[in-house]
Amino acid sequence: MQNDHKGGNMVLPEDTPELRKLYSDFEAAHIMPLWTQIENLMPMEPSPKALPHLWKWSDLLPLAQRSGDLVPVGRGGERRALGLANPGLGGRPYISPTLWAAIQYLGPRETAPEHRHAQNAFRFVVEGEGVWTVVNGDPVRMSRGDFLLTPGWHFHGHHNNTDKPMAWIDGLDIPFSYQNDVGFFEFGSDKVTDYSTPDTSRSERLWAHPGLRPLSGLESTVSSPIGAYRWEHTDRALSEQLKLEDEGHPGTFGKGHAAVRYTNPTNGGDVMPTIRAEFHRIRAGTATPPRREVGSSVFLVFDGAGAVVLNGKRLQVERGDLFVVPSWVSWSLEGDRQLDLFRFSDAPIIERLNFTRTDTRK
């Protein structure tokens, strides 16, 4: 018997009582023969179960606000975080097979107690200010547009010092950690270890000086020692890229498209071993060429308006919207107005394992 397999022929044995008995014995022995599974195990190209999907901020924020009215923050649930569940992953609370993304909401004068976990985490601030995240005892101010790190096994908690709520994006490598059974978790203080509210954290005072590195920290670290990458620096870097383009010095990412990567100053690599973070700015009237990449990415529309085209489907996006690009899904961006996007991905995992592949053909 023959089955067509992506344009070729796969020869299968004839159905006989003896063959059915063999398959029954396989099942009893917990064996699955390759010839019945090869299309699932070794597809001709990535065929992700995760789906490209868009979450609208106009839906997310009201749900977070209602949660703030009804669900307390404290031991047990730990965080008021709304995980985004990819509709293709069977109800699991993952935005992709490797990445977790959530909207976290902290009400006025609330404190999220300290804990730590093996999973790597970051925060990107969407709305508001007045919250400090305390990471290994270092209070780090959180403001709109800031990118903040909580590397694996660092104690962390949050406190809101104002009479207004605040929302931000959490990103973690929870699905990757869960699948590979590497997770640990430990409770810390029921409060936070430092309620002070410095404008600049200790980690920034030591490390956040462009091109300069303290001689007391010459060893390489797995994750970046910088607690917060501030919006004013990100904004300036993107603006200068586009100014240079206007002056006749085009960048390498495409006309009208500026992009930066957040890096670890101790080794020049990614900020954390499992997560890459970038920021992209698309000029009004600019459309980026379609591309496909192995690995998954999540984009947050920080500001502006435009569209994302996912596998040929054009979706309008605006401030606060989030969308996921699963592995080998074609994507491109269009700026109706200047479009600012924060992006995070599993690229460090993909690259370290040598699975990287990119297709930029139209």
Rosetta silent file (secondary structure, phi, psi, omega in degrees, C-alpha in Angstrom):
SEQUENCE: MQNDHKGGNMVLPEDTPELRKLYSDFEAAHIMPLWTQIENLMPMEPSPKALPHLWKWSDLLPLAQRSGDLVPVGRGGERRALGLANPGLGGRPYISPTLWAAIQYLGPRETAPEHRHAQNAFRFVVEGEGVWTVVNGDPVRMSRGDFLLTPGWHFHGHHNNTDKPMAWIDGLDIPFSYQNDVGFFEFGSDKVTDYSTPDTSRSERLWAHPGLRPLSGLESTVSSPIGAYRWEHTDRALSEQLKLEDEGHPGTFGKGHAAVRYTNPTNGGDVMPTIRAEFHRIRAGTATPPRREVGSSVFLVFDGAGAVVLNGKRLQVERGDLFVVPSWVSWSLEGDRQLDLFRFSDAPIIERLNFTRTDTRK
SCORE:     score description
SCORE:     0.000 S_00000001
   1 L     0.000  140.827 -177.065    0.000    0.000    0.000 S_00000001
   2 E  -124.044  140.895  174.515    1.283    3.476   -0.880 S_00000001
   3 E  -121.105  137.796  174.898    0.494    6.894    0.584 S_00000001
   4 E   -71.275  131.183 -177.264    1.376   10.194   -1.032 S_00000001
   5 E  -129.246   93.716  178.198    3.772   12.068    1.287 S_00000001
   6 L    53.500   44.814  177.073    4.330   15.709    0.294 S_00000001
   7 L    94.129  -11.286  178.623    4.657   14.836   -3.360 S_00000001
   8 E  -110.721 -173.396  179.245    6.503   11.539   -2.829 S_00000001
   9 E  -117.912  131.631  176.448    5.428    7.966   -2.155 S_00000001
  10 E  -113.567  119.912 -176.299    5.635    6.271    1.224 S_00000001
  11 E   -85.412  124.538  177.603    5.373    2.499    1.056 S_00000001
  12 L  -118.002  152.778 -178.695    3.344    0.889    3.848 S_00000001
  13 L   -70.885  158.921  176.598    2.783   -2.819    4.454 S_00000001
  14 L   -67.372  144.475  178.709   -0.429   -4.581    3.494 S_00000001
  15 L   -75.221  116.827  179.464   -3.126   -4.744    6.166 S_00000001
  16 L  -136.387  162.976  175.169   -3.208   -8.317    7.508 S_00000001
  17 H   -57.512  -36.249 -179.720   -4.294   -9.997   10.764 S_00000001
  18 H   -66.298  -38.883  179.376   -0.625  -10.514   11.575 S_00000001
  19 H   -68.151  -41.083  179.033    0.114   -6.802   11.072 S_00000001
  20 H   -63.447  -36.373  176.919   -2.829   -5.763   13.242 S_00000001
  21 H   -66.958  -38.091  177.647   -1.553   -8.126   15.968 S_00000001
  22 H   -61.709  -45.438  179.527    1.912   -6.556   15.660 S_00000001
  23 H   -64.173  -37.008  177.241    0.435   -3.072   16.106 S_00000001
  24 H   -63.859  -40.327  178.099   -1.571   -4.278   19.109 S_00000001
  25 H   -69.095  -35.211  173.870    1.596   -5.660   20.673 S_00000001
  26 H   -57.297  -48.603 -177.120    3.375   -2.364   19.950 S_00000001
  27 H   -61.108  -42.157  179.469    0.657   -0.512   21.842 S_00000001
  28 H   -64.437  -31.116 -178.536    0.860   -2.870   24.810 S_00000001
  29 L   -93.307    7.142 -178.433    4.624   -2.391   24.942 S_00000001
  30 L    57.405   52.031  177.716    4.377    1.432   24.611 S_00000001
  31 L  -122.981  138.270  176.277    6.048    1.452   21.211 S_00000001
  32 L  -127.616  109.718 -176.504    5.179    3.708   18.287 S_00000001
  33 L   -67.781  143.546 -176.189    6.861    2.749   14.995 S_00000001
  34 H   -59.845  -38.890 -173.035    8.389    5.566   13.006 S_00000001
  35 H   -64.199  -16.643  176.125    6.660    4.654    9.744 S_00000001
  36 H   -95.769   -4.885 -172.795    3.259    5.547   11.222 S_00000001
  37 L  -124.954   -1.931 -166.656    4.462    8.833   12.721 S_00000001
  38 H   -61.671  -33.976 -179.490    7.009   10.286   10.320 S_00000001
  39 H   -66.128  -31.564  177.296    4.759   13.072    8.978 S_00000001
  40 H   -80.394  -40.282 -174.431    4.230   14.327   12.549 S_00000001
  41 H   -80.550  -32.634 -175.720    7.786   13.800   13.783 S_00000001
  42 L  -135.587   71.362  179.098    9.667   14.987   10.697 S_00000001
  43 L   -68.128  160.795 -179.726    7.565   17.413    8.627 S_00000001
  44 L   -65.097  -27.501  174.067    8.993   18.839    5.434 S_00000001
  45 L  -154.571  166.368 -179.025    9.069   22.270    7.150 S_00000001
  46 L   -53.138  134.153  179.414    7.857   23.638   10.520 S_00000001
  47 L  -131.088   74.346 -169.782    4.127   23.082   10.945 S_00000001
  48 L   -66.491  142.802  170.568    3.342   24.781   14.261 S_00000001
  49 L   -75.016  -32.785  176.429    0.271   23.969   16.315 S_00000001
  50 L   -61.901  143.224 -178.251    0.461   27.512   17.701 S_00000001
  51 L  -109.101  145.997  168.442   -1.547   29.984   15.645 S_00000001
  52 L   -63.301  135.017 -174.062   -0.784   33.587   14.766 S_00000001
  53 E  -153.156  148.434  179.735   -3.142   35.605   16.943 S_00000001
  54 E  -118.245  130.586  172.400   -3.885   39.206   17.948 S_00000001
  55 E  -109.659  128.657 -178.073   -5.029   40.371   21.376 S_00000001
  56 L   -89.184  133.140  178.607   -6.543   43.873   21.483 S_00000001
  57 H   -61.835  -30.640  178.863   -5.538   46.175   24.329 S_00000001
  58 H   -65.282  -20.883  173.171   -9.094   47.502   24.350 S_00000001
  59 H   -91.383  -39.547 -172.422  -10.159   44.015   25.487 S_00000001
  60 H   -69.345  -47.540 -174.270   -7.207   43.240   27.756 S_00000001
  61 H   -63.084  -45.137  176.974   -7.122   46.350   29.932 S_00000001
  62 H   -60.168  -36.084  177.420  -10.804   46.248   31.007 S_00000001
  63 H   -66.244  -39.455  176.722  -10.404   42.578   31.963 S_00000001
  64 H   -64.410  -41.049  179.537   -7.314   43.438   34.004 S_00000001
  65 H   -64.082  -41.265  177.177   -9.187   46.279   35.691 S_00000001
  66 H   -64.600  -37.986  176.226  -12.092   43.974   36.587 S_00000001
  67 H   -62.456  -37.849  177.768   -9.607   41.481   37.990 S_00000001
  68 H   -61.400  -32.019  178.833   -8.179   44.296   40.100 S_00000001
  69 H   -75.837  -28.492 -168.597  -11.623   44.850   41.613 S_00000001
  70 H  -112.649  -24.288 -171.421  -12.288   41.174   42.336 S_00000001
  71 L  -117.465  119.135  179.960   -9.009   39.273   42.795 S_00000001
  72 L   -76.129  161.164  173.121   -6.562   40.095   45.615 S_00000001
  73 L  -102.665  131.080  179.425   -2.797   39.902   45.329 S_00000001
  74 L   169.680 -173.109 -177.070   -1.093   37.707   47.912 S_00000001
  75 L   -59.481  139.542 -177.335    0.181   34.279   48.767 S_00000001
  76 L   111.901  -76.709  176.243   -1.297   31.474   46.707 S_00000001
  77 L   -79.870  -27.917  174.912   -2.018   33.245   43.445 S_00000001
  78 L    71.630  -51.234 -174.216    1.041   35.482   43.947 S_00000001
  79 L  -137.652  147.174  171.788    0.368   37.815   41.002 S_00000001
  80 L   -91.671   79.381 -174.085   -2.626   39.348   39.246 S_00000001
  81 E  -123.126  128.516 -177.935   -1.357   38.268   35.835 S_00000001
  82 E  -102.344   99.503 -178.278   -3.579   37.401   32.860 S_00000001
  83 E   -71.198  138.609 -179.730   -1.712   34.851   30.734 S_00000001
  84 L   -91.073  118.422 -174.268   -2.387   34.952   26.983 S_00000001
  85 L   -99.550  116.524  179.008   -3.355   31.470   25.760 S_00000001
  86 L   -63.466  127.416 -175.657   -2.602   30.675   22.137 S_00000001
  87 L   -65.218  -12.023  178.887   -5.816   29.263   20.600 S_00000001
  88 L   -93.936   -1.246 -172.757   -3.855   26.526   18.822 S_00000001
  89 L  -106.848   26.587  167.736   -2.245   25.037   21.942 S_00000001
  90 L    65.247   33.363  176.663   -5.203   23.157   23.374 S_00000001
  91 L    87.473   -1.587  176.999   -6.028   25.378   26.339 S_00000001
  92 L   -72.314  148.316 -174.373   -2.503   25.594   27.733 S_00000001
  93 L   -84.015   47.134 -176.948   -1.651   29.042   29.164 S_00000001
  94 L  -118.220  141.461  175.323    1.169   29.636   26.682 S_00000001
  95 L   -83.042  -23.253  173.438    1.423   32.253   23.961 S_00000001
  96 L  -152.490  172.523 -179.366    3.844   29.950   22.095 S_00000001
  97 L   -63.461  -16.157 -178.192    5.483   26.579   22.789 S_00000001
  98 L  -118.484  -16.338 -169.944    8.458   28.346   24.407 S_00000001
  99 L  -122.380  147.579  175.220    7.121   31.704   25.645 S_00000001
 100 E  -120.975  136.816  178.315    4.634   32.950   28.233 S_00000001
 101 E  -136.883  142.519 -178.367    3.139   36.435   28.110 S_00000001
 102 E  -149.878  157.742  167.705    0.730   38.113   30.498 S_00000001
 103 E   -96.647  119.470  175.772   -0.780   41.441   31.473 S_00000001
 104 E  -104.176  139.306 -172.607    0.060   42.129   35.113 S_00000001
 105 E  -131.761  123.181  179.535   -2.053   44.654   36.998 S_00000001
 106 E  -121.911  123.415 -175.730   -1.190   46.166   40.375 S_00000001
 107 L   -78.669  175.620 -179.522   -3.724   48.347   42.135 S_00000001
 108 L   -58.232  131.998  175.007   -3.174   51.495   44.217 S_00000001
 109 L    61.029   16.853  179.718   -0.923   50.987   47.258 S_00000001
 110 L   -86.547  155.766  173.937   -0.745   47.231   46.608 S_00000001
 111 E  -126.958  130.199  171.409    2.253   44.979   47.193 S_00000001
 112 E   -95.981  121.625 -171.909    2.983   41.751   45.331 S_00000001
 113 E   -65.811  159.979 -177.262    5.020   39.548   47.712 S_00000001
 114 E   -77.735  143.847  169.803    8.525   38.404   46.923 S_00000001
 115 E  -156.065  175.927  173.534    9.352   35.041   45.409 S_00000001
 116 E  -145.169  158.018 -178.786   11.863   33.554   43.011 S_00000001
 117 E  -152.274  159.196 -179.107   11.833   30.905   40.316 S_00000001
 118 L   -67.363  -27.600 -178.098   14.202   29.245   37.890 S_00000001
 119 L   -65.954  142.005  175.227   12.336   30.720   34.931 S_00000001
 120 L   -81.829  143.692 -175.499   13.722   33.929   33.401 S_00000001
 121 E  -141.962  156.251  170.716   11.357   36.900   33.383 S_00000001
 122 E  -142.788  168.181  172.267   11.082   40.497   32.240 S_00000001
 123 E  -129.703  140.780  171.547    8.586   43.345   32.450 S_00000001
 124 E  -128.315  124.687 -169.044    7.762   45.921   29.798 S_00000001
 125 E   -85.595  123.789 -179.395    5.659   48.827   31.013 S_00000001
 126 E   -95.127  -45.123 -173.470    2.571   49.644   28.953 S_00000001
 127 E  -135.980  136.706  164.614    0.685   52.091   31.158 S_00000001
 128 L    85.314 -175.652  177.115    1.448   54.339   34.113 S_00000001
 129 E  -158.786  173.333  178.596    4.216   54.798   36.647 S_00000001
 130 E   107.656   -0.103  175.193    4.685   54.692   40.403 S_00000001
 131 E  -103.130  141.499  170.686    5.509   50.993   40.843 S_00000001
 132 E  -115.838  132.242  169.892    8.903   49.755   41.954 S_00000001
 133 E   -98.411  132.477 -176.680    9.986   46.170   41.381 S_00000001
 134 E  -105.619  109.795 -173.836   12.465   45.020   44.020 S_00000001
 135 E  -112.279  114.182 -174.918   14.935   42.528   42.513 S_00000001
 136 L    48.878   43.959  175.822   17.323   40.856   44.963 S_00000001
 137 L    82.404    2.194 -178.123   16.771   43.792   47.303 S_00000001
 138 E  -104.611  110.153  179.876   17.335   46.491   44.645 S_00000001
 139 E   -72.123  126.226 -176.149   14.278   48.779   44.108 S_00000001
 140 E  -120.834  119.086  179.701   13.870   49.497   40.377 S_00000001
 141 E   -65.926  141.236  178.783   11.512   52.248   39.197 S_00000001
 142 E  -117.106  124.006  178.770    8.977   51.223   36.533 S_00000001
 143 E  -138.905  160.140 -177.476    7.733   53.764   33.956 S_00000001
 144 L   -52.142  130.053  178.545    6.073   53.582   30.552 S_00000001
 145 L    89.038   -6.739  179.736    8.411   52.191   27.909 S_00000001
 146 L   -79.524  143.162  176.399   10.926   50.767   30.381 S_00000001
 147 E  -112.040  119.921 -171.687   12.231   47.209   29.898 S_00000001
 148 E  -124.372  140.229 -174.673   13.078   45.548   33.227 S_00000001
 149 E  -105.035  142.564  166.284   14.790   42.239   33.947 S_00000001
 150 E  -132.522   83.092 -178.965   14.179   39.547   36.538 S_00000001
 151 L   -61.503  161.218 -177.531   16.681   36.806   35.636 S_00000001
 152 L   -54.254  137.792  175.120   16.106   33.288   36.880 S_00000001
 153 L    69.246   23.727  171.377   16.394   32.660   40.648 S_00000001
 154 L   -99.110  126.569  173.449   16.353   36.352   41.573 S_00000001
 155 L   -62.948  140.128 -179.745   13.962   37.251   44.399 S_00000001
 156 E  -156.007  143.460  172.719   11.468   39.866   43.251 S_00000001
 157 E  -148.651  171.460 -176.704    8.315   41.639   44.403 S_00000001
 158 E  -133.107  146.527  172.623    6.485   44.810   43.421 S_00000001
 159 E  -138.284  136.318  179.252    4.946   47.709   45.323 S_00000001
 160 E   -96.214  119.406 -175.149    2.698   50.473   44.051 S_00000001
 161 L   -97.484   12.131 -173.845    3.493   53.750   45.775 S_00000001
 162 L  -125.388  178.103  177.032    0.607   55.700   44.239 S_00000001
 163 L   -96.953   15.387  178.857   -3.184   55.985   44.292 S_00000001
 164 L  -124.204  148.588  177.609   -3.445   54.786   40.680 S_00000001
 165 L   -74.938  169.534  179.069   -3.217   51.282   39.207 S_00000001
 166 E  -146.428  145.328 -178.925   -0.500   50.235   36.780 S_00000001
 167 E  -128.412  144.063  175.903   -0.278   47.603   34.021 S_00000001
 168 E  -149.594  171.562  177.660    2.673   46.007   32.316 S_00000001
 169 E   -96.752  130.970  168.476    3.651   43.012   30.184 S_00000001
 170 E  -100.681  137.045  172.423    5.306   39.984   31.761 S_00000001
 171 E  -130.226  133.000 -179.492    7.365   37.691   29.548 S_00000001
 172 E  -142.470  166.794  175.868    8.873   34.399   30.709 S_00000001
 173 L   -98.917   34.097 -175.084   10.269   31.137   29.367 S_00000001
 174 H   -55.813  -48.607 -178.230    7.716   29.102   31.369 S_00000001
 175 H   -61.041  -41.593  177.931    6.662   26.697   28.556 S_00000001
 176 H   -62.702  -43.528  179.944   10.269   25.853   27.694 S_00000001
 177 H   -65.721  -40.901 -179.708   11.089   25.328   31.383 S_00000001
 178 H   -65.271  -46.123 -177.894    7.981   23.216   31.957 S_00000001
 179 H   -61.580  -32.070 -175.632    8.568   21.002   28.933 S_00000001
 180 L  -102.317    7.234  174.569   12.137   20.320   30.028 S_00000001
 181 L    53.496   52.277  179.743   11.414   19.900   33.767 S_00000001
 182 L  -116.898    7.060 -171.769   13.886   22.529   34.954 S_00000001
 183 L   -83.076  139.010  169.464   11.570   24.667   37.107 S_00000001
 184 L  -132.701  155.157 -179.343   12.042   25.533   40.782 S_00000001
 185 E  -144.996  143.361  179.503   10.052   27.998   42.904 S_00000001
 186 E  -147.822  132.594  175.425   10.609   29.498   46.354 S_00000001
 187 E   -73.119  147.018  173.056    8.605   31.958   48.454 S_00000001
 188 L  -115.569 -143.194  179.615   10.358   35.021   49.817 S_00000001
 189 L   -64.059  146.411  175.672    9.180   37.838   52.050 S_00000001
 190 L   -70.643  -13.168  176.303    5.432   38.354   52.367 S_00000001
 191 L  -115.524 -135.509  166.203    6.112   42.018   51.563 S_00000001
 192 L  -128.830  157.071 -172.450    9.155   43.378   49.748 S_00000001
 193 L   -79.640  -12.395 -179.156   12.586   43.813   51.300 S_00000001
 194 L  -151.028  114.542 -179.437   12.924   47.509   50.433 S_00000001
 195 L   -94.685   10.671  178.676   10.066   49.995   50.102 S_00000001
 196 L   -70.277  163.307 -173.594   12.287   52.894   49.100 S_00000001
 197 L  -130.126   60.807 -179.976   11.594   54.649   45.799 S_00000001
 198 L   -68.515  146.893  176.857   14.906   55.720   44.219 S_00000001
 199 L   -68.310  -33.141 -177.944   14.768   57.239   40.768 S_00000001
 200 L  -125.717  126.774 -179.309   17.780   55.137   39.735 S_00000001
 201 L   -72.554  163.516  178.341   18.402   51.577   40.920 S_00000001
 202 H   -62.441  -38.362 -178.764   21.784   50.397   42.200 S_00000001
 203 H   -64.561  -38.046  177.513   22.238   48.181   39.138 S_00000001
 204 H   -68.415  -40.548  179.931   21.723   51.152   36.800 S_00000001
 205 H   -60.623  -30.990 -178.346   24.108   53.340   38.796 S_00000001
 206 H   -87.439  -38.924 -166.574   26.786   50.694   38.343 S_00000001
 207 H  -114.240  -21.339 -168.218   26.124   49.395   34.830 S_00000001
 208 L   -92.116   55.760  176.349   23.951   51.733   32.754 S_00000001
 209 L  -124.155  113.712 -171.718   26.641   54.018   31.357 S_00000001
 210 L   -53.829  125.421  175.303   27.118   53.645   27.569 S_00000001
 211 L    77.740    0.600 -177.263   30.436   52.086   26.664 S_00000001
 212 L  -119.482  141.139 -176.504   31.660   51.948   30.275 S_00000001
 213 L  -135.346  131.889 -179.657   32.012   48.902   32.481 S_00000001
 214 L   -65.617  136.538  179.466   32.956   48.759   36.152 S_00000001
 215 H   -68.117  -14.854  176.453   36.314   47.095   36.754 S_00000001
 216 H   -80.502   -2.553 -177.309   34.701   45.326   39.699 S_00000001
 217 H  -133.343   52.209 -175.872   32.493   43.414   37.252 S_00000001
 218 L   -83.037  -12.863  178.763   34.735   42.081   34.509 S_00000001
 219 L   -74.619  148.489  175.732   33.393   38.529   34.657 S_00000001
 220 L   -75.825  144.861  177.756   30.708   37.539   32.140 S_00000001
 221 L  -120.588  148.281 -177.370   27.241   36.901   33.533 S_00000001
 222 L   -61.499  -42.376  177.349   24.540   34.645   32.094 S_00000001
 223 L  -116.608  159.459 -179.257   21.956   37.438   32.268 S_00000001
 224 L   -64.486  139.156  176.212   22.411   41.173   32.071 S_00000001
 225 L   -81.479   -2.861 -179.206   23.159   42.886   35.404 S_00000001
 226 L   -80.790  124.759 -178.122   21.164   45.974   34.313 S_00000001
 227 L   -75.782  -30.955 -176.410   17.834   46.132   36.123 S_00000001
 228 E  -147.144  133.525  172.684   16.118   48.560   33.755 S_00000001
 229 E  -104.441  112.340 -167.827   16.627   49.722   30.180 S_00000001
 230 L   -82.036  145.832 -176.623   15.017   53.151   30.099 S_00000001
 231 H   -59.384  -37.572 -176.599   12.652   54.361   27.408 S_00000001
 232 H   -61.000  -34.203  178.530   14.486   57.635   26.847 S_00000001
 233 H   -73.956  -41.500  178.230   17.596   55.746   25.687 S_00000001
 234 H   -61.554  -47.954 -179.175   15.605   53.366   23.465 S_00000001
 235 H   -59.578  -44.131 -178.538   13.680   56.237   21.901 S_00000001
 236 H   -65.344  -41.559 -179.585   16.852   58.240   21.246 S_00000001
 237 H   -62.354  -41.373  179.268   18.643   55.286   19.637 S_00000001
 238 H   -68.143  -42.840  179.628   15.748   54.657   17.242 S_00000001
 239 H   -61.617  -41.460 -179.237   15.371   58.331   16.388 S_00000001
 240 H   -67.173  -35.304  176.182   19.083   58.657   15.600 S_00000001
 241 H   -58.890  -45.730 -177.884   18.962   55.622   13.290 S_00000001
 242 H   -71.034  -32.966  175.238   16.220   57.260   11.231 S_00000001
 243 H   -64.055  -41.724  178.125   18.015   60.615   11.223 S_00000001
 244 H   -62.065  -37.484  176.529   21.130   58.909    9.843 S_00000001
 245 H   -61.196  -42.930  179.305   18.979   57.386    7.107 S_00000001
 246 H   -63.565  -27.812 -179.197   17.742   60.869    6.206 S_00000001
 247 L   -87.724    6.326  177.389   21.360   61.998    6.013 S_00000001
 248 L    93.274   17.907  178.539   22.180   59.291    3.477 S_00000001
 249 L  -121.075   77.259 -174.486   23.432   56.559    5.813 S_00000001
 250 L   -65.130  147.749  175.710   20.786   53.816    5.570 S_00000001
 251 L   -78.333 -177.979 -175.668   20.584   51.105    8.193 S_00000001
 252 L   -96.740   -6.840 -174.553   20.748   47.404    7.520 S_00000001
 253 L   -94.275   -8.585  179.425   17.186   46.473    8.485 S_00000001
 254 L   125.959  149.442 -177.742   15.401   48.277    5.661 S_00000001
 255 L   -61.906  132.270  178.996   14.371   51.775    4.629 S_00000001
 256 L    75.556   12.962 -176.344   12.106   53.459    7.153 S_00000001
 257 E  -131.046  109.992  174.650   12.704   50.702    9.709 S_00000001
 258 E  -102.866  145.321 -178.515   14.882   51.288   12.779 S_00000001
 259 E  -151.668  143.825  176.223   15.582   48.471   15.236 S_00000001
 260 E  -133.982  155.595  174.946   17.649   47.895   18.377 S_00000001
 261 E  -117.997  134.570  173.284   18.428   44.877   20.540 S_00000001
 262 L   -75.993  133.132 -173.263   18.734   45.010   24.314 S_00000001
 263 E  -128.764  162.817  175.610   22.067   43.425   25.291 S_00000001
 264 L   -88.979  115.777 -175.263   24.040   42.090   28.230 S_00000001
 265 L   -68.947  -12.552 -179.066   26.996   44.456   28.782 S_00000001
 266 L   -83.655  -19.047 -178.867   29.185   41.696   30.225 S_00000001
 267 L  -142.488   -1.329 -179.855   29.287   39.630   27.030 S_00000001
 268 L    75.152    2.629 -178.044   27.496   41.573   24.277 S_00000001
 269 L   -94.010 -159.726 -178.824   24.881   38.844   23.966 S_00000001
 270 E   -69.088  157.776 -175.815   21.204   38.616   24.788 S_00000001
 271 L   -65.893  -28.400  177.637   19.872   39.967   28.066 S_00000001
 272 L  -142.238  157.179 -171.817   18.887   36.470   29.221 S_00000001
 273 L   -68.850  -17.731 -175.761   19.885   32.986   28.034 S_00000001
 274 L  -118.277   -6.577 -173.654   16.414   32.038   26.751 S_00000001
 275 L  -133.661  131.419  171.878   14.839   35.354   25.699 S_00000001
 276 E  -104.390  142.854  178.651   15.812   37.992   23.137 S_00000001
 277 E  -129.943  136.271 -178.521   14.337   41.497   23.364 S_00000001
 278 E  -139.358  167.690  170.682   14.231   44.135   20.638 S_00000001
 279 E  -136.027  135.056 -176.564   12.463   47.371   19.777 S_00000001
 280 E  -123.016  140.890  175.026   11.334   48.299   16.264 S_00000001
 281 E  -126.247  121.785 -179.376   10.195   51.619   14.812 S_00000001
 282 E  -110.638  121.850  179.991    8.378   51.684   11.461 S_00000001
 283 L   -66.277  151.676  174.203    7.948   55.039    9.768 S_00000001
 284 L   -56.248  133.823  179.998    4.510   56.096    8.555 S_00000001
 285 L    85.176   -1.362 -179.544    3.999   54.790    5.033 S_00000001
 286 L   -95.303  139.250  172.858    6.672   52.084    5.402 S_00000001
 287 E  -125.181  127.155  179.657    5.981   48.382    4.818 S_00000001
 288 L   -82.289  150.526  177.820    8.619   45.815    5.774 S_00000001
 289 L   -68.163  148.794  177.879    9.283   42.854    3.451 S_00000001
 290 L   -62.840  147.125  176.049    7.733   39.509    4.497 S_00000001
 291 E  -148.682  151.973  173.726    9.997   37.134    6.417 S_00000001
 292 E  -124.787  142.222 -178.912    9.769   33.731    8.060 S_00000001
 293 E  -138.582  145.984  170.315   11.944   32.580   10.947 S_00000001
 294 L   -74.233  133.931 -175.777   12.359   29.397   12.962 S_00000001
 295 L   104.100  165.469 -174.758   11.249   30.121   16.533 S_00000001
 296 L  -114.283  151.211 -179.986    8.433   32.239   17.920 S_00000001
 297 E  -133.362  153.576  173.487    8.088   35.959   18.648 S_00000001
 298 E  -125.727  134.538  178.684    5.644   38.197   20.482 S_00000001
 299 E  -116.770  137.401  169.801    5.115   41.856   19.561 S_00000001
 300 E  -113.083  128.063  174.643    3.599   44.617   21.680 S_00000001
 301 E   -80.020  104.164 -177.755    2.436   47.759   19.900 S_00000001
 302 E   -74.442  -39.126 -179.936    3.904   50.396   22.197 S_00000001
 303 E  -161.995  162.652  178.025    2.585   53.339   20.229 S_00000001
 304 L    89.090 -165.203 -178.254    1.213   54.380   16.854 S_00000001
 305 E  -154.173  152.316 -179.718   -1.001   52.485   14.439 S_00000001
 306 E   174.291 -142.567 -177.946   -0.621   50.262   11.424 S_00000001
 307 E  -148.225  153.478  167.655   -0.983   46.645   10.429 S_00000001
 308 E  -118.550  138.234  177.398    0.693   43.277   10.726 S_00000001
 309 E  -110.048  113.808 -176.019    0.374   40.744    7.909 S_00000001
 310 E  -114.653  112.676 -176.189    0.495   37.174    9.258 S_00000001
 311 L    49.920   41.886  176.543    0.550   34.411    6.633 S_00000001
 312 L    86.448   -7.086 -179.686   -1.130   36.840    4.227 S_00000001
 313 E   -96.358  121.629 -176.683   -3.834   37.990    6.667 S_00000001
 314 E   -91.561  124.755 -178.662   -3.728   41.730    7.354 S_00000001
 315 E  -122.983  129.055  176.561   -4.681   42.802   10.891 S_00000001
 316 E   -73.387  137.512  179.220   -4.981   46.404   12.062 S_00000001
 317 E  -131.796  153.080  178.315   -3.028   47.148   15.238 S_00000001
 318 E  -148.233 -179.370 -172.870   -2.824   50.108   17.596 S_00000001
 319 L   -49.309  128.636  176.228   -1.341   51.077   20.922 S_00000001
 320 L    91.796  -16.111 -178.761   -1.279   48.251   23.471 S_00000001
 321 L   -68.089  148.873  176.202   -2.196   45.414   21.096 S_00000001
 322 E  -124.779  143.262  173.213   -0.172   42.187   21.250 S_00000001
 323 E  -142.599  152.628 -178.311    0.315   39.534   18.584 S_00000001
 324 E  -113.230  140.162  176.947    2.256   36.292   18.357 S_00000001
 325 E  -116.609   99.170  178.157    4.221   35.015   15.358 S_00000001
 326 L   -66.932  170.741 -178.062    4.722   31.238   15.641 S_00000001
 327 L   -56.140  132.435  173.141    7.630   29.444   14.017 S_00000001
 328 L    65.842   19.728  172.176    7.856   29.751   10.208 S_00000001
 329 L   -89.619  131.559  178.780    4.807   32.020    9.957 S_00000001
 330 L   -71.265  134.878  178.728    5.291   34.816    7.430 S_00000001
 331 E  -141.787  148.763  171.917    5.082   38.311    8.926 S_00000001
 332 E  -152.251  161.727 -174.006    5.487   41.899    7.827 S_00000001
 333 E  -124.164  145.768  177.862    4.666   45.281    9.321 S_00000001
 334 E  -132.474  131.069  178.948    3.021   48.414    7.922 S_00000001
 335 E   -99.423  109.033  170.478    3.072   51.860    9.530 S_00000001
 336 L   -73.891  -51.125  163.465   -0.072   53.936    9.019 S_00000001
 337 L  -110.915  173.560  175.371    1.366   56.319   11.593 S_00000001
 338 L   -51.774  129.235 -173.210    4.818   55.832   13.096 S_00000001
 339 E  -115.115  116.401  178.044    4.600   52.355   14.597 S_00000001
 340 E  -106.311  127.527 -175.916    6.661   51.493   17.699 S_00000001
 341 E  -135.032  130.022  168.440    6.846   47.839   18.683 S_00000001
 342 E   -89.020  135.990 -178.519    8.540   45.927   21.492 S_00000001
 343 E  -129.110  136.640  168.305    9.462   42.379   20.448 S_00000001
 344 E  -132.593  152.755 -172.323   10.632   39.352   22.431 S_00000001
 345 E  -151.518  172.942  176.334   11.486   35.897   21.142 S_00000001
 346 L   -95.823   21.454 -174.440   13.076   32.535   21.873 S_00000001
 347 H   -54.359  -37.457  178.860   15.958   33.272   19.464 S_00000001
 348 H   -60.269  -35.152  177.029   18.759   32.527   21.989 S_00000001
 349 H   -67.882  -49.141 -177.566   17.474   28.953   22.336 S_00000001
 350 H   -60.300  -43.579 -178.131   17.069   28.479   18.593 S_00000001
 351 H   -69.455  -43.436 -178.835   20.512   29.885   17.830 S_00000001
 352 H   -62.017  -32.947  179.758   22.331   27.968   20.565 S_00000001
 353 L   -90.016    2.563  174.819   20.829   24.705   19.271 S_00000001
 354 L    64.528   35.575  175.968   21.724   25.628   15.660 S_00000001
 355 L  -100.731    6.340 -174.391   18.139   25.496   14.364 S_00000001
 356 L   -62.622  132.457  171.152   18.224   29.034   12.964 S_00000001
 357 L  -155.643  136.900 -179.440   16.722   29.532    9.512 S_00000001
 358 E  -131.965  138.726  178.727   15.239   32.656    7.917 S_00000001
 359 E  -123.264  116.763  179.554   13.326   33.050    4.640 S_00000001
 360 L  -112.973   15.662  177.429   12.974   36.581    3.224 S_00000001
 361 L   -72.393  143.396  178.499   11.702   35.618   -0.237 S_00000001
 362 L   -76.838    0.000    0.000    8.463   37.313   -1.248 S_00000001
